[in-house]
Structures are given as C-alpha cells and as structure tokens.
Amino acid sequence: MMQHFCNIMEEYATHKNASLEYSPETRAYDLHVVEEWAEMVEKELGLKSVWDIEWNEIPDKYKTDEWWKKRGL
C-alpha cells in the first residue's frame, strides 16, 4: 500500500470493514464501508448476498448516508 496518509487514515485503510482508496488523478481518498453496508441490506431483506439483486430492489435508506450516520460509523 502506498504511504499517502497519516496514521489515522492508515488505521481506516487497514480496518477489516473499511476500504480506503486513493485516486491519484484527483489526489483524493475515498473511504468505503462496503462490507457493513452489504450486511445491513442482507439482514433487512433476508438475502444471502446483496450482490444478487438489482439496485432498485434496495431500500432508499441504504442509498444515502443515512444508514451509516444512524449507526455512528
């Protein structure tokens, strides 16, 4: 992993439920909590895998920042 960030960001980059990506063209970092998002949607909809359904089948509250803000992530 390239060293472009401080220790705090490195902690997020190595956290098992988060993904930190660096975009060199915009010099921007992007933090993802993909695994937690998928688990929440799967649990609510009773799915084996969220990746098996279409985007329009996912509740709107999971298409914004509402879901992670409510959980303090």
ABEGO torsion letter per residue (X at the ends): XBBABBAAAAAAAABAABBBBBBAAAGBBBBBBAAAAAAAAAAAAGBABAAABBAAABBAAAABAAAAAAAGX
